[in-house]
Amino acid sequence: MTHMNVVVYGADVVCASCVNAPSSKETYEWLQSILQRSFPDLDFNYVYKDIQSKDDIITDYDDYIVQQIDEDELFYPTLVINDEVVADGYIQYQQIKHFIQKEIADQS
C-alpha cells in the first residue's frame, strides 16, 4: 500500500489574497474527505500545522515553508505531500489528483 504524508500549513485568518476561498482548516478537512474517497487504496497520514504556532513548526522544513509564506512566495493554506509543495492559496482538486497519480506511477 502506498503511503502519503499530507501536511497543510495554514492559519486561522484567511489569506488576504485568498478572499472567498475556504479557510485553512476547512481545506484540511475537505482534503481528508476527498482523498480517502478518491484514493481508497492509499494510506494517508494527515497533519495540520498552524504557521503562527511555534509548537507546530518543529523541523527545518517547517521553518522553510513558513519562511516562504512570510515572504509571499507561497500563500496559505500550503499543501505538502511527501515533502513536496503541491499547491498553495486556493487549493484545487485537479492539482492534487495529478500529483498523487504521478506519485503512484513513479512508485510502480
N, C-alpha and C positions, 0 to 999 in steps of 0.2 A: 504494500500500500504506500502510495506517495504521500509524503508529509509536507505540509505548507505552514510556515510560520507567518502569520498575518499580524502586522503591527499598524495601528492607527495612532498617529501623533496629532493631537488636537488640543483645543481649549474650550472652556465654557462659552466664551464670547465668540459669536460668528465672525469669521474673517471679513474684514472691511471690503475686500474685493469679491466676496462670495455672497453678496446680498441675494436673498431669495433662495439660496441653497440650503440644504439640510445642515444642522449643526454637526459638529464632530462626533458627538455621542450618538446622534441619530444615524449618521453614516456608519459608525461602528456596529450598531445593532442591525442595520439593514444588511451590511456585509455578512454578518453571521447567518442571517436567514437565507439570503440569496445564494451564497456559496455552498452551503450544505444542500440546498435543493438542486443546484446546477451541477454539482460535482459530488454526488453521494459516496463515491468510492475513494475520495481523498480524505486524508486525516489532517484537519485544520486545527491549529493552535492559535487562539486569538488573544491579543493583548492591546489594551488602550493605554496610551501614555499621555498624560497631561503635560503639555510643554511648559506650563507655569509652575509645576510642582517638582522641586528638586528630588523628592522621593522617587519619582517615576523616571527621571533622567539619570541613569546609573552607569551607562557604558560610554566609551569614547564615541561609538557610532551614534548613540542617542544625542550626545553633545553636537556631533557633526550635523545631524538632521535639524536640531533646534537652531543651530547657528545659521543654517541655510534659510530657515523660516524667518528668523530675526532679521536677516539681511535681504529679505524679499526675493530670494532665489527660488524658494518654494512657498506655496500657500498651504494653510491648514484647512481641513484635515489633509495630512500627507499619509498615503497608503504605501507601506513597505511589505513586500512578500519575499521571504527567503533572502533578506538583506539587500533587496533591490527596490528602489523607488519605482512604483508602478504608476501612481497618479497623485495629483495634489489639487487642492481647491475644490472645484465641483467635480466629484468623483463619478465617473460613468461606467456602467457595466461592461460595455464593449471593450474598453481598455483592459479591464481586469480579466475578462474571459479570454481575450487574445493572449495575455501574458501567461495565464495558467495553462492554456492549451500548448503554448510553446514550451513551457517548463516540462509538461508531461511528455511531449515529443522528444525533448532533449534527454530525458531520463530513460527513454525506451531504447 
